[in-house]
Amino acid sequence: MKLKDIIACVDGHLICGESHLEDEITRGFASDLMSDVLTILEDDILLITGLSNNQAIRTAEMSDIKNILLVRNKKPSQNMIDMAQELNISLSYTSYSLFKASALLFNEGLKPVY
């Protein structure tokens, strides 16, 4: 799925990372535990999380994740946005829960990491 299709699927909003809208994302990983995210060795994944702080950005950077979807209507701080822009990571958000966003994306063909 392309990032733009993911955002549309979850009635989301892109905050930053317009250059990623055409990115092909093959897998999704949903977690609020960044230690779990650090175990992922896949490419082209979407991180779906409710953790809206700099730790999510730093974890994504260490895991080579370029796209983050925040759930539960969490909106990033300006500091988080600035860091994401500096690291070329897209940030978007949806009002849906982690469960609902993940289910919708799975039903549209986004594969799980495992």
N, C-alpha and C positions, 0 to 999 in steps of 0.2 A: 504494500500500500504506500502511496505517497503521503507525505506529511499533511498536505492540504486536504486529502481525503480523510485522514485520521481526525483532523480538527473538525471537519464537517460532520463526521459520524457521531461525535460526542457533543455536538453543538458548542464547540470550544472557541476560544479566542487566542490568537497569536499575540504574544507580548513583544518578542524580539526573535530575530533569526529568519527574516523573510527569504534569505538565500537558501534556506533548507526546505522550502515548500515543495520542491520537486524531488526531494530526497526519497529514495525507495527504501522503506523500512520493512524488514521481513519478519521481525520478532518483537514481542513485547515482554516486559518484565515489570510486575507490579509489586512494590514493597515500600514500606516506610522505614525499614531497617537497612541503613546504608552498608552495614557489614555484610548483609546478604548480597547486595548489589556488587560488591567488590569480588564476589566469587564468580561472576559471569564472565565468560571468555568468548562470547559471540560478537559478531559485527552487525552493524545496521539494525540496532535495537532501539526501541522507545522505552524510556524509563517512565513508568506511571507511578506517581507518589503523592502523598499528602504532606510531605515534608517540604515546607517552603522556607528554607533558609540556605545560607551559603554552603552548608555541609552537603546538600544535594548537588550543588554545582561542582564542588571539589571532588565528590565521589564520581560524578559523571566524567569529569576530566580524567581521573585516574583510570577509569574503565573504558575510555575512548567512546563514550556515549555522547552523541551530538544532538539528541532530541529528548526533551523532558516535558511531560504532561502533568500538570498539577491538578489534583482532584479536590472535591468538596469546596469548590469556589475559593480555594486558597490563591491569593494573589501575591506575587513576589515583591519584596522590598526593592527600592531603587538600587541599593547596594548589590542585591542578587542579580538584578537586570544588567547592571554595569559589568559584573563579573562574567555573566553568560555572554554578553556581547564581546568582551575582551577575549574569551576563549572560543568564540564561534559556536556557541551552543544555543539551540532554539528553545524558547520557553513559551508554553501555552498553558491555558487552564480551562477547566470545565466545572460546571456546578454539580456534575454527577459524582456519585460515590466511587471509590476505588473499584468496588465490585461491579457496579453498573457499567462504568467506562470500559473495564476489562472485558466484560461479557459482550458488550456491543462490538468492540474491536475484534474479539475472537470470532464472533458470528459473521463479521465482514471479511474474515480470512487472515487476520494477523495471527501468526503462529506463536505459541509459547516458547520460552527458552528451553524448558524441560517439562 
